[in-house]
């Protein structure tokens, strides 16, 4: 029996209008301090019209400046960020939507900090990393944990319906979990139990700070895609323990190695992390979200009907079509117009506000013919 994707669904006590999630998407619209701008609010106001079950914000860094990964990235490291973040929330709520804030620390993965000449923070000294960096002290790590907690509290105060930890794509939480980046011999590294300690401590302390009923999720790189990295078995055990500490939903993604492993132009549709999501789904009792490469209603339906995941998350399709779900619901079920060209990424990498690269190309082509 097919599951109705457009019926309400709950994550913890948070009721969503459907089982679709807009995955966190860097849009490069924040100012240099990380504050929300009018361009930021406009993006979320448009998304809210699209009847997406849950919108996850672009990642917001928890520590200034060492936690910042890219230009135009949102900040949530200071109470001064709250008014702007509240504007973003209000834009979504006015459209009848729900929104979570994704919080992150870049760790050693920040080209932005390298260009600024700022020393990167690493779990261990990495000979292959040429950028200036230093191994974090125990005090550094404890401070970052408290930064995550403070960020989650700010998210709740700003009115976000949930908080999502960014524990994927090679950023700090991925680095801590990965034996490739974490070669410490203290309580934060070495064996699998020590390497997952940071995650569990962050979750435990956030849960205490925001209460039992406030939804706390994680985007989790359950496996590294590099030899000697985090194994799937270790990642799944971390997932189990995170749920025991209070995680309400897991969006399954990549860890270190292939964060950009997504469908490319001309390739057939493929849900890249479906198999990993299915393994996690069998191991945990909370909703599991499948992300990456999903372009059609048929694929989304098959993922949920098969029991491989409970919700489906998309990023690039909503860049080109913020109202994609409205189209699908009214019976126009052709796949997303996104062609997986990846031309949206160079736009934000230059610090320009996010837009679909194919739409820009078509617009410029039309203008040249006038």
DRENTIKE-826496 format. One record per residue (C-alpha): residue number from 1; residue in three letters; x, y, z. Coordinates in Angstrom, 3 decimals, decimal comma. Layout:
{num->NUM | residu->ALA | px->X | py->Y | pz->Z}
...
This chain:
{num->1 | residu->UNK | px->0,000 | py->0,000 | pz->0,000}
{num->2 | residu->UNK | px->1,420 | py->3,348 | pz->-1,068}
{num->3 | residu->UNK | px->2,165 | py->5,905 | pz->1,639}
{num->4 | residu->UNK | px->0,661 | py->9,323 | pz->0,997}
{num->5 | residu->UNK | px->3,615 | py->11,699 | pz->0,757}
{num->6 | residu->UNK | px->1,467 | py->14,815 | pz->1,009}
{num->7 | residu->UNK | px->-0,259 | py->13,947 | pz->4,253}
{num->8 | residu->UNK | px->0,957 | py->15,437 | pz->7,569}
{num->9 | residu->UNK | px->3,903 | py->13,772 | pz->9,273}
{num->10 | residu->UNK | px->5,511 | py->14,328 | pz->12,680}
{num->11 | residu->UNK | px->9,127 | py->14,668 | pz->13,789}
{num->12 | residu->UNK | px->8,860 | py->14,459 | pz->17,550}
{num->13 | residu->UNK | px->6,043 | py->16,820 | pz->18,413}
{num->14 | residu->UNK | px->6,526 | py->18,916 | pz->15,260}
{num->15 | residu->UNK | px->3,804 | py->18,341 | pz->12,682}
{num->16 | residu->UNK | px->4,817 | py->18,886 | pz->9,052}
{num->17 | residu->UNK | px->2,365 | py->19,292 | pz->6,210}
{num->18 | residu->UNK | px->4,052 | py->16,506 | pz->4,205}
{num->19 | residu->UNK | px->7,099 | py->14,232 | pz->4,023}
{num->20 | residu->UNK | px->9,278 | py->16,539 | pz->1,914}
{num->21 | residu->UNK | px->12,278 | py->18,449 | pz->3,265}
{num->22 | residu->UNK | px->14,266 | py->21,222 | pz->1,664}
{num->23 | residu->UNK | px->17,815 | py->20,265 | pz->2,589}
{num->24 | residu->UNK | px->20,101 | py->22,951 | pz->3,999}
{num->25 | residu->UNK | px->21,413 | py->25,073 | pz->1,128}
{num->26 | residu->UNK | px->24,193 | py->27,678 | pz->1,256}
{num->27 | residu->UNK | px->22,808 | py->30,768 | pz->-0,453}
{num->28 | residu->UNK | px->25,628 | py->33,329 | pz->0,132}
{num->29 | residu->UNK | px->23,221 | py->36,131 | pz->1,096}
{num->30 | residu->UNK | px->24,386 | py->36,875 | pz->4,658}
{num->31 | residu->UNK | px->26,578 | py->39,899 | pz->5,281}
{num->32 | residu->UNK | px->30,213 | py->39,580 | pz->6,360}
{num->33 | residu->UNK | px->29,221 | py->39,147 | pz->10,001}
{num->34 | residu->UNK | px->26,792 | py->36,372 | pz->9,097}
{num->35 | residu->UNK | px->23,665 | py->38,463 | pz->9,600}
{num->36 | residu->UNK | px->20,522 | py->37,780 | pz->7,570}
{num->37 | residu->UNK | px->19,824 | py->40,280 | pz->4,775}
{num->38 | residu->UNK | px->16,766 | py->41,240 | pz->2,729}
{num->39 | residu->UNK | px->17,989 | py->38,856 | pz->0,011}
{num->40 | residu->UNK | px->18,017 | py->36,051 | pz->2,568}
{num->41 | residu->UNK | px->14,462 | py->36,745 | pz->3,672}
{num->42 | residu->UNK | px->13,274 | py->36,877 | pz->0,062}
{num->43 | residu->UNK | px->14,628 | py->33,366 | pz->-0,604}
{num->44 | residu->UNK | px->12,785 | py->31,895 | pz->2,373}
{num->45 | residu->UNK | px->9,588 | py->33,786 | pz->1,651}
{num->46 | residu->UNK | px->9,582 | py->32,223 | pz->-1,819}
{num->47 | residu->UNK | px->10,318 | py->28,756 | pz->-0,449}
{num->48 | residu->UNK | px->7,449 | py->29,099 | pz->2,020}
{num->49 | residu->UNK | px->5,028 | py->29,457 | pz->-0,891}
{num->50 | residu->UNK | px->6,114 | py->26,032 | pz->-2,128}
{num->51 | residu->UNK | px->4,314 | py->24,002 | pz->0,563}
{num->52 | residu->UNK | px->7,483 | py->22,148 | pz->1,600}
{num->53 | residu->UNK | px->7,011 | py->20,097 | pz->4,756}
{num->54 | residu->UNK | px->10,198 | py->21,335 | pz->6,429}
{num->55 | residu->UNK | px->12,661 | py->23,947 | pz->5,204}
{num->56 | residu->UNK | px->16,178 | py->23,647 | pz->6,638}
{num->57 | residu->UNK | px->18,150 | py->26,883 | pz->6,577}
{num->58 | residu->UNK | px->21,527 | py->27,325 | pz->5,008}
{num->59 | residu->UNK | px->24,207 | py->26,359 | pz->7,520}
{num->60 | residu->UNK | px->24,887 | py->28,858 | pz->10,311}
{num->61 | residu->UNK | px->28,293 | py->28,899 | pz->12,001}
{num->62 | residu->UNK | px->28,438 | py->28,665 | pz->15,787}
{num->63 | residu->UNK | px->31,869 | py->30,233 | pz->16,460}
{num->64 | residu->UNK | px->33,381 | py->33,515 | pz->15,209}
{num->65 | residu->UNK | px->35,489 | py->33,479 | pz->13,171}
{num->66 | residu->UNK | px->36,941 | py->29,968 | pz->13,404}
{num->67 | residu->UNK | px->33,669 | py->28,203 | pz->12,671}
{num->68 | residu->UNK | px->32,918 | py->29,946 | pz->9,379}
{num->69 | residu->UNK | px->33,221 | py->27,885 | pz->6,200}
{num->70 | residu->UNK | px->32,247 | py->30,214 | pz->3,343}
{num->71 | residu->UNK | px->31,415 | py->33,813 | pz->2,402}
{num->72 | residu->UNK | px->27,806 | py->34,844 | pz->2,756}
{num->73 | residu->UNK | px->27,214 | py->32,110 | pz->5,334}
{num->74 | residu->UNK | px->24,731 | py->32,697 | pz->8,131}
{num->75 | residu->UNK | px->26,027 | py->33,182 | pz->11,661}
{num->76 | residu->UNK | px->24,408 | py->32,113 | pz->14,911}
{num->77 | residu->UNK | px->27,395 | py->32,736 | pz->17,199}
{num->78 | residu->UNK | px->26,003 | py->35,861 | pz->18,855}
{num->79 | residu->UNK | px->22,695 | py->37,172 | pz->20,180}
{num->80 | residu->UNK | px->23,097 | py->39,992 | pz->17,662}
{num->81 | residu->UNK | px->22,182 | py->37,458 | pz->14,942}
{num->82 | residu->UNK | px->18,781 | py->36,661 | pz->16,480}
{num->83 | residu->UNK | px->16,722 | py->39,573 | pz->15,037}
{num->84 | residu->UNK | px->17,746 | py->38,742 | pz->11,472}
{num->85 | residu->UNK | px->17,174 | py->35,027 | pz->11,967}
{num->86 | residu->UNK | px->13,756 | py->35,838 | pz->13,399}
{num->87 | residu->UNK | px->12,908 | py->37,698 | pz->10,175}
{num->88 | residu->UNK | px->13,740 | py->34,533 | pz->8,224}
{num->89 | residu->UNK | px->11,516 | py->32,463 | pz->10,496}
{num->90 | residu->UNK | px->8,647 | py->34,925 | pz->10,226}
{num->91 | residu->UNK | px->8,826 | py->34,881 | pz->6,424}
{num->92 | residu->UNK | px->8,394 | py->31,100 | pz->6,460}
{num->93 | residu->UNK | px->5,688 | py->31,067 | pz->9,131}
{num->94 | residu->UNK | px->3,707 | py->33,743 | pz->7,297}
{num->95 | residu->UNK | px->3,633 | py->31,358 | pz->4,335}
{num->96 | residu->UNK | px->2,391 | py->28,509 | pz->6,515}
{num->97 | residu->UNK | px->5,709 | py->26,635 | pz->6,539}
{num->98 | residu->UNK | px->8,022 | py->25,155 | pz->9,154}
{num->99 | residu->UNK | px->11,745 | py->25,874 | pz->9,337}
{num->100 | residu->UNK | px->14,783 | py->24,408 | pz->11,105}
{num->101 | residu->UNK | px->18,147 | py->26,117 | pz->11,486}
{num->102 | residu->UNK | px->21,236 | py->24,084 | pz->10,631}
{num->103 | residu->UNK | px->24,251 | py->24,821 | pz->12,847}
{num->104 | residu->UNK | px->27,869 | py->24,022 | pz->12,025}
{num->105 | residu->UNK | px->31,549 | py->24,505 | pz->12,782}
{num->106 | residu->UNK | px->33,959 | py->24,318 | pz->9,841}
{num->107 | residu->UNK | px->36,948 | py->22,943 | pz->11,721}
{num->108 | residu->UNK | px->39,792 | py->22,433 | pz->9,276}
{num->109 | residu->UNK | px->37,523 | py->22,643 | pz->6,193}
{num->110 | residu->UNK | px->37,346 | py->26,346 | pz->5,428}
{num->111 | residu->UNK | px->38,732 | py->27,929 | pz->2,307}
{num->112 | residu->UNK | px->37,233 | py->31,183 | pz->3,589}
{num->113 | residu->UNK | px->39,448 | py->31,191 | pz->6,683}
{num->114 | residu->UNK | px->42,515 | py->30,237 | pz->4,637}
{num->115 | residu->UNK | px->42,010 | py->33,281 | pz->2,418}
{num->116 | residu->UNK | px->41,640 | py->35,444 | pz->5,526}
{num->117 | residu->UNK | px->44,914 | py->34,118 | pz->6,931}
{num->118 | residu->UNK | px->43,162 | py->32,700 | pz->10,007}
{num->119 | residu->UNK | px->44,610 | py->29,610 | pz->11,681}
{num->120 | residu->UNK | px->42,329 | py->26,614 | pz->11,215}
{num->121 | residu->UNK | px->41,284 | py->24,415 | pz->14,131}
{num->122 | residu->UNK | px->41,966 | py->20,709 | pz->13,711}
{num->123 | residu->UNK | px->41,382 | py->17,624 | pz->15,811}
{num->124 | residu->UNK | px->44,923 | py->16,490 | pz->14,962}
{num->125 | residu->UNK | px->47,904 | py->17,912 | pz->13,121}
{num->126 | residu->UNK | px->47,512 | py->16,985 | pz->9,444}
{num->127 | residu->UNK | px->50,746 | py->16,880 | pz->7,437}
{num->128 | residu->UNK | px->48,824 | py->16,817 | pz->4,154}
{num->129 | residu->UNK | px->47,010 | py->20,059 | pz->5,010}
{num->130 | residu->UNK | px->49,183 | py->22,961 | pz->3,893}
{num->131 | residu->UNK | px->46,994 | py->25,680 | pz->5,401}
{num->132 | residu->UNK | px->48,086 | py->26,985 | pz->8,792}
{num->133 | residu->UNK | px->46,304 | py->25,002 | pz->11,487}
{num->134 | residu->UNK | px->46,700 | py->23,818 | pz->15,046}
{num->135 | residu->UNK | px->45,471 | py->20,906 | pz->17,094}
{num->136 | residu->UNK | px->42,642 | py->21,870 | pz->19,398}
{num->137 | residu->UNK | px->43,141 | py->21,725 | pz->23,120}
{num->138 | residu->UNK | px->40,627 | py->20,159 | pz->25,472}
{num->139 | residu->UNK | px->39,549 | py->23,701 | pz->26,352}
{num->140 | residu->UNK | px->38,987 | py->24,490 | pz->22,662}
{num->141 | residu->UNK | px->36,748 | py->21,453 | pz->22,258}
{num->142 | residu->UNK | px->34,764 | py->22,208 | pz->25,401}
{num->143 | residu->UNK | px->34,329 | py->25,785 | pz->24,170}
{num->144 | residu->UNK | px->32,989 | py->24,637 | pz->20,809}
{num->145 | residu->UNK | px->30,523 | py->22,295 | pz->22,506}
{num->146 | residu->UNK | px->29,209 | py->25,257 | pz->24,458}
{num->147 | residu->UNK | px->29,068 | py->27,275 | pz->21,213}
{num->148 | residu->UNK | px->26,823 | py->24,598 | pz->19,699}
{num->149 | residu->UNK | px->24,593 | py->24,685 | pz->22,773}
{num->150 | residu->UNK | px->24,349 | py->28,477 | pz->22,727}
{num->151 | residu->UNK | px->23,565 | py->28,396 | pz->19,005}
{num->152 | residu->UNK | px->20,729 | py->25,922 | pz->19,536}
{num->153 | residu->UNK | px->19,280 | py->28,114 | pz->22,271}
{num->154 | residu->UNK | px->19,461 | py->31,119 | pz->19,927}
{num->155 | residu->UNK | px->17,694 | py->29,097 | pz->17,245}
{num->156 | residu->UNK | px->14,854 | py->28,349 | pz->19,615}
{num->157 | residu->UNK | px->14,703 | py->31,978 | pz->20,737}
{num->158 | residu->UNK | px->14,570 | py->33,149 | pz->17,114}
{num->159 | residu->UNK | px->11,482 | py->30,980 | pz->16,616}
{num->160 | residu->UNK | px->12,871 | py->28,132 | pz->14,522}
{num->161 | residu->UNK | px->10,702 | py->25,033 | pz->14,701}
{num->162 | residu->UNK | px->13,754 | py->22,776 | pz->15,094}
{num->163 | residu->UNK | px->17,558 | py->22,725 | pz->15,100}
{num->164 | residu->UNK | px->19,654 | py->20,495 | pz->12,855}
{num->165 | residu->UNK | px->23,296 | py->19,743 | pz->13,641}
{num->166 | residu->UNK | px->25,560 | py->19,582 | pz->10,581}
{num->167 | residu->UNK | px->27,465 | py->16,352 | pz->11,156}
{num->168 | residu->UNK | px->28,356 | py->15,657 | pz->7,536}
{num->169 | residu->UNK | px->30,362 | py->16,765 | pz->4,483}
{num->170 | residu->UNK | px->33,759 | py->16,904 | pz->6,144}
{num->171 | residu->UNK | px->33,028 | py->19,763 | pz->8,548}
{num->172 | residu->UNK | px->34,071 | py->19,601 | pz->12,196}
{num->173 | residu->UNK | px->31,624 | py->16,962 | pz->13,408}
{num->174 | residu->UNK | px->32,644 | py->14,739 | pz->10,476}
{num->175 | residu->UNK | px->36,301 | py->15,358 | pz->11,254}
{num->176 | residu->UNK | px->35,842 | py->14,394 | pz->14,901}
{num->177 | residu->UNK | px->34,082 | py->11,147 | pz->13,991}
{num->178 | residu->UNK | px->36,582 | py->10,209 | pz->11,272}
{num->179 | residu->UNK | px->39,806 | py->8,298 | pz->12,093}
{num->180 | residu->UNK | px->41,361 | py->10,083 | pz->9,108}
{num->181 | residu->UNK | px->41,111 | py->13,470 | pz->10,811}
{num->182 | residu->UNK | px->40,957 | py->12,470 | pz->14,467}
{num->183 | residu->UNK | px->44,136 | py->10,727 | pz->15,572}
{num->184 | residu->UNK | px->44,108 | py->11,995 | pz->19,127}
{num->185 | residu->UNK | px->45,001 | py->9,861 | pz->22,117}
{num->186 | residu->UNK | px->42,904 | py->11,683 | pz->24,708}
{num->187 | residu->UNK | px->39,216 | py->11,245 | pz->25,551}
{num->188 | residu->UNK | px->38,184 | py->12,873 | pz->22,248}
{num->189 | residu->UNK | px->39,979 | py->10,468 | pz->19,916}
{num->190 | residu->UNK | px->41,466 | py->7,082 | pz->19,224}
{num->191 | residu->UNK | px->38,771 | py->4,441 | pz->19,477}
{num->192 | residu->UNK | px->35,237 | py->4,727 | pz->18,144}
{num->193 | residu->UNK | px->33,781 | py->5,422 | pz->21,580}
{num->194 | residu->UNK | px->36,020 | py->8,439 | pz->22,071}
{num->195 | residu->UNK | px->35,491 | py->9,732 | pz->18,547}
{num->196 | residu->UNK | px->31,708 | py->9,806 | pz->19,007}
{num->197 | residu->UNK | px->31,968 | py->11,471 | pz->22,436}
{num->198 | residu->UNK | px->31,729 | py->14,995 | pz->20,983}
{num->199 | residu->UNK | px->28,457 | py->14,214 | pz->19,180}
{num->200 | residu->UNK | px->26,873 | py->12,680 | pz->22,250}
{num->201 | residu->UNK | px->28,021 | py->15,494 | pz->24,524}
{num->202 | residu->UNK | px->26,690 | py->18,171 | pz->22,156}
{num->203 | residu->UNK | px->23,326 | py->16,424 | pz->21,938}
{num->204 | residu->UNK | px->23,124 | py->15,805 | pz->25,681}
{num->205 | residu->UNK | px->23,873 | py->19,426 | pz->26,556}
{num->206 | residu->UNK | px->21,598 | py->20,885 | pz->23,864}
{num->207 | residu->UNK | px->18,763 | py->18,657 | pz->25,009}
{num->208 | residu->UNK | px->19,219 | py->19,898 | pz->28,570}
{num->209 | residu->UNK | px->19,261 | py->23,534 | pz->27,389}
{num->210 | residu->UNK | px->16,255 | py->23,473 | pz->25,034}
{num->211 | residu->UNK | px->14,066 | py->20,933 | pz->26,833}
{num->212 | residu->UNK | px->12,752 | py->17,501 | pz->25,964}
{num->213 | residu->UNK | px->10,079 | py->18,648 | pz->23,505}
{num->214 | residu->UNK | px->12,077 | py->20,873 | pz->21,145}
{num->215 | residu->UNK | px->12,996 | py->18,970 | pz->17,948}
{num->216 | residu->UNK | px->16,717 | py->18,296 | pz->17,516}
{num->217 | residu->UNK | px->17,915 | py->16,665 | pz->14,304}
{num->218 | residu->UNK | px->21,241 | py->15,883 | pz->12,656}
{num->219 | residu->UNK | px->22,512 | py->15,688 | pz->9,102}
{num->220 | residu->UNK | px->24,898 | py->12,813 | pz->9,586}
{num->221 | residu->UNK | px->27,739 | py->11,514 | pz->7,458}
{num->222 | residu->UNK | px->27,227 | py->7,914 | pz->8,493}
{num->223 | residu->UNK | px->30,196 | py->6,700 | pz->6,440}
{num->224 | residu->UNK | px->33,394 | py->8,166 | pz->5,006}
{num->225 | residu->UNK | px->34,154 | py->7,636 | pz->1,335}
{num->226 | residu->UNK | px->37,887 | py->7,383 | pz->1,752}
{num->227 | residu->UNK | px->40,081 | py->4,429 | pz->2,668}
{num->228 | residu->UNK | px->40,681 | py->4,224 | pz->6,387}
{num->229 | residu->UNK | px->37,732 | py->6,481 | pz->7,174}
{num->230 | residu->UNK | px->34,614 | py->6,026 | pz->9,264}
{num->231 | residu->UNK | px->33,004 | py->2,651 | pz->8,592}
{num->232 | residu->UNK | px->29,284 | py->2,204 | pz->8,100}
{num->233 | residu->UNK | px->29,080 | py->-0,052 | pz->11,159}
{num->234 | residu->UNK | px->30,697 | py->2,580 | pz->13,371}
{num->235 | residu->UNK | px->28,483 | py->5,295 | pz->11,926}
{num->236 | residu->UNK | px->25,328 | py->3,283 | pz->12,527}
{num->237 | residu->UNK | px->26,328 | py->2,659 | pz->16,139}
{num->238 | residu->UNK | px->26,865 | py->6,404 | pz->16,556}
{num->239 | residu->UNK | px->23,386 | py->6,950 | pz->15,126}
{num->240 | residu->UNK | px->21,899 | py->4,576 | pz->17,698}
{num->241 | residu->UNK | px->23,642 | py->6,328 | pz->20,548}
{num->242 | residu->UNK | px->22,681 | py->9,795 | pz->19,294}
{num->243 | residu->UNK | px->19,032 | py->8,760 | pz->19,314}
{num->244 | residu->UNK | px->19,413 | py->7,510 | pz->22,874}
{num->245 | residu->UNK | px->20,722 | py->10,962 | pz->23,852}
{num->246 | residu->UNK | px->17,822 | py->12,824 | pz->22,257}
{num->247 | residu->UNK | px->18,130 | py->13,156 | pz->18,463}
{num->248 | residu->UNK | px->14,649 | py->13,254 | pz->16,892}
{num->249 | residu->UNK | px->15,512 | py->12,648 | pz->13,208}
{num->250 | residu->UNK | px->18,543 | py->11,755 | pz->11,077}
{num->251 | residu->UNK | px->19,183 | py->13,019 | pz->7,541}
{num->252 | residu->UNK | px->21,648 | py->10,475 | pz->6,161}
{num->253 | residu->UNK | px->24,457 | py->11,916 | pz->4,052}
{num->254 | residu->UNK | px->28,203 | py->11,618 | pz->3,376}
{num->255 | residu->UNK | px->31,048 | py->12,131 | pz->5,804}
{num->256 | residu->UNK | px->34,630 | py->12,769 | pz->4,721}
{num->257 | residu->UNK | px->35,545 | py->12,081 | pz->1,113}
{num->258 | residu->UNK | px->32,604 | py->12,647 | pz->-1,217}
{num->259 | residu->UNK | px->30,389 | py->15,425 | pz->0,092}
{num->260 | residu->UNK | px->29,698 | py->16,502 | pz->-3,491}
{num->261 | residu->UNK | px->28,670 | py->13,024 | pz->-4,629}
{num->262 | residu->UNK | px->25,440 | py->13,909 | pz->-6,361}
{num->263 | residu->UNK | px->23,830 | py->13,329 | pz->-9,737}
{num->264 | residu->UNK | px->25,428 | py->15,291 | pz->-12,549}
{num->265 | residu->UNK | px->24,041 | py->16,602 | pz->-15,807}
{num->266 | residu->UNK | px->23,176 | py->13,815 | pz->-18,206}
{num->267 | residu->UNK | px->23,239 | py->11,070 | pz->-15,582}
{num->268 | residu->UNK | px->20,109 | py->9,091 | pz->-14,711}
{num->269 | residu->UNK | px->18,358 | py->9,901 | pz->-11,452}
{num->270 | residu->UNK | px->19,907 | py->8,147 | pz->-8,491}
{num->271 | residu->UNK | px->19,251 | py->8,527 | pz->-4,777}
{num->272 | residu->UNK | px->22,908 | py->8,411 | pz->-3,746}
{num->273 | residu->UNK | px->22,529 | py->7,713 | pz->-0,050}
{num->274 | residu->UNK | px->19,435 | py->5,528 | pz->-0,196}
{num->275 | residu->UNK | px->21,251 | py->2,338 | pz->0,777}
{num->276 | residu->UNK | px->22,884 | py->4,047 | pz->3,755}
{num->277 | residu->UNK | px->19,580 | py->5,556 | pz->4,824}
{num->278 | residu->UNK | px->17,986 | py->2,108 | pz->4,695}
{num->279 | residu->UNK | px->20,665 | py->0,674 | pz->7,007}
{num->280 | residu->UNK | px->20,200 | py->3,519 | pz->9,478}
{num->281 | residu->UNK | px->16,423 | py->3,139 | pz->9,253}
{num->282 | residu->UNK | px->16,720 | py->-0,456 | pz->10,407}
{num->283 | residu->UNK | px->18,864 | py->0,580 | pz->13,366}
{num->284 | residu->UNK | px->17,004 | py->3,549 | pz->14,867}
{num->285 | residu->UNK | px->13,526 | py->4,375 | pz->16,127}
{num->286 | residu->UNK | px->13,317 | py->7,982 | pz->14,883}
{num->287 | residu->UNK | px->12,443 | py->9,302 | pz->11,393}
{num->288 | residu->UNK | px->15,164 | py->8,899 | pz->8,764}
{num->289 | residu->UNK | px->15,514 | py->11,365 | pz->5,887}
{num->290 | residu->UNK | px->16,986 | py->10,385 | pz->2,512}
{num->291 | residu->UNK | px->18,838 | py->13,114 | pz->0,584}
{num->292 | residu->UNK | px->20,856 | py->13,599 | pz->-2,633}
{num->293 | residu->UNK | px->20,011 | py->12,978 | pz->-6,260}
{num->294 | residu->UNK | px->16,216 | py->12,730 | pz->-5,935}
{num->295 | residu->UNK | px->14,470 | py->14,479 | pz->-8,815}
{num->296 | residu->UNK | px->11,104 | py->12,773 | pz->-9,318}
{num->297 | residu->UNK | px->7,921 | py->12,092 | pz->-7,395}
{num->298 | residu->UNK | px->8,198 | py->8,439 | pz->-8,393}
{num->299 | residu->UNK | px->11,631 | py->8,094 | pz->-6,791}
{num->300 | residu->UNK | px->10,444 | py->9,833 | pz->-3,638}
{num->301 | residu->UNK | px->7,426 | py->7,567 | pz->-3,444}
{num->302 | residu->UNK | px->9,502 | py->4,425 | pz->-3,931}
{num->303 | residu->UNK | px->11,986 | py->5,395 | pz->-1,200}
{num->304 | residu->UNK | px->9,237 | py->5,903 | pz->1,364}
{num->305 | residu->UNK | px->7,063 | py->2,968 | pz->0,269}
{num->306 | residu->UNK | px->10,037 | py->0,610 | pz->0,481}
{num->307 | residu->UNK | px->10,723 | py->1,653 | pz->4,066}
{num->308 | residu->UNK | px->14,229 | py->2,867 | pz->3,208}
{num->309 | residu->UNK | px->13,410 | py->6,282 | pz->4,712}
{num->310 | residu->UNK | px->10,494 | py->8,207 | pz->6,189}
{num->311 | residu->UNK | px->11,038 | py->11,548 | pz->4,474}
{num->312 | residu->UNK | px->12,704 | py->12,771 | pz->1,285}
{num->313 | residu->UNK | px->15,052 | py->15,766 | pz->1,170}
{num->314 | residu->UNK | px->16,035 | py->17,815 | pz->-1,878}
{num->315 | residu->UNK | px->18,286 | py->20,819 | pz->-2,446}
{num->316 | residu->UNK | px->18,956 | py->21,780 | pz->-6,067}
{num->317 | residu->UNK | px->15,436 | py->21,047 | pz->-7,387}
{num->318 | residu->UNK | px->14,108 | py->23,759 | pz->-5,059}
{num->319 | residu->UNK | px->16,699 | py->26,254 | pz->-6,308}
{num->320 | residu->UNK | px->15,189 | py->26,149 | pz->-9,774}
{num->321 | residu->UNK | px->11,617 | py->25,403 | pz->-8,676}
{num->322 | residu->UNK | px->10,769 | py->26,621 | pz->-5,172}
{num->323 | residu->UNK | px->7,158 | py->25,619 | pz->-5,902}
{num->324 | residu->UNK | px->7,987 | py->22,153 | pz->-7,250}
{num->325 | residu->UNK | px->5,709 | py->20,422 | pz->-4,745}
{num->326 | residu->UNK | px->2,766 | py->22,649 | pz->-5,664}
{num->327 | residu->UNK | px->3,165 | py->21,500 | pz->-9,257}
{num->328 | residu->UNK | px->3,351 | py->17,849 | pz->-8,244}
{num->329 | residu->UNK | px->0,291 | py->18,116 | pz->-6,029}
{num->330 | residu->UNK | px->-1,844 | py->19,558 | pz->-8,800}
{num->331 | residu->UNK | px->-1,019 | py->16,577 | pz->-11,008}
{num->332 | residu->UNK | px->1,876 | py->17,947 | pz->-13,076}
{num->333 | residu->UNK | px->4,226 | py->15,161 | pz->-12,020}
{num->334 | residu->UNK | px->7,074 | py->15,583 | pz->-14,510}
{num->335 | residu->UNK | px->10,475 | py->15,386 | pz->-12,771}
{num->336 | residu->UNK | px->12,091 | py->18,504 | pz->-11,380}
{num->337 | residu->UNK | px->13,359 | py->20,958 | pz->-13,984}
{num->338 | residu->UNK | px->16,787 | py->20,862 | pz->-12,313}
{num->339 | residu->UNK | px->19,223 | py->19,248 | pz->-14,771}
{num->340 | residu->UNK | px->21,987 | py->18,670 | pz->-12,186}
{num->341 | residu->UNK | px->24,377 | py->20,959 | pz->-14,039}
{num->342 | residu->UNK | px->25,941 | py->22,182 | pz->-10,759}
{num->343 | residu->UNK | px->26,220 | py->25,709 | pz->-12,142}
{num->344 | residu->UNK | px->24,514 | py->27,016 | pz->-9,003}
{num->345 | residu->UNK | px->27,624 | py->26,232 | pz->-6,973}
{num->346 | residu->UNK | px->30,110 | py->28,545 | pz->-8,736}
{num->347 | residu->UNK | px->27,622 | py->31,384 | pz->-8,270}
{num->348 | residu->UNK | px->27,634 | py->31,149 | pz->-4,478}
{num->349 | residu->UNK | px->31,349 | py->30,288 | pz->-4,441}
{num->350 | residu->UNK | px->31,929 | py->33,761 | pz->-5,906}
{num->351 | residu->UNK | px->29,887 | py->35,207 | pz->-3,051}
{num->352 | residu->UNK | px->26,896 | py->36,009 | pz->-5,272}
{num->353 | residu->UNK | px->23,347 | py->35,259 | pz->-4,035}
{num->354 | residu->UNK | px->22,154 | py->31,774 | pz->-4,909}
{num->355 | residu->UNK | px->20,255 | py->31,206 | pz->-8,127}
{num->356 | residu->UNK | px->19,859 | py->28,436 | pz->-10,688}
{num->357 | residu->UNK | px->22,812 | py->28,503 | pz->-13,086}
{num->358 | residu->UNK | px->20,775 | py->27,052 | pz->-15,943}
{num->359 | residu->UNK | px->18,081 | py->29,706 | pz->-15,507}
{num->360 | residu->UNK | px->20,804 | py->32,378 | pz->-15,565}
{num->361 | residu->UNK | px->22,318 | py->30,856 | pz->-18,709}
{num->362 | residu->UNK | px->18,952 | py->30,807 | pz->-20,477}
{num->363 | residu->UNK | px->18,233 | py->34,373 | pz->-19,424}
{num->364 | residu->UNK | px->21,602 | py->35,616 | pz->-20,670}
{num->365 | residu->UNK | px->21,200 | py->33,692 | pz->-23,925}
{num->366 | residu->UNK | px->17,786 | py->35,263 | pz->-24,504}
{num->367 | residu->UNK | px->19,156 | py->38,729 | pz->-23,745}
{num->368 | residu->UNK | px->21,990 | py->38,286 | pz->-26,249}
{num->369 | residu->UNK | px->19,471 | py->37,568 | pz->-29,011}
{num->370 | residu->UNK | px->17,457 | py->40,729 | pz->-28,460}
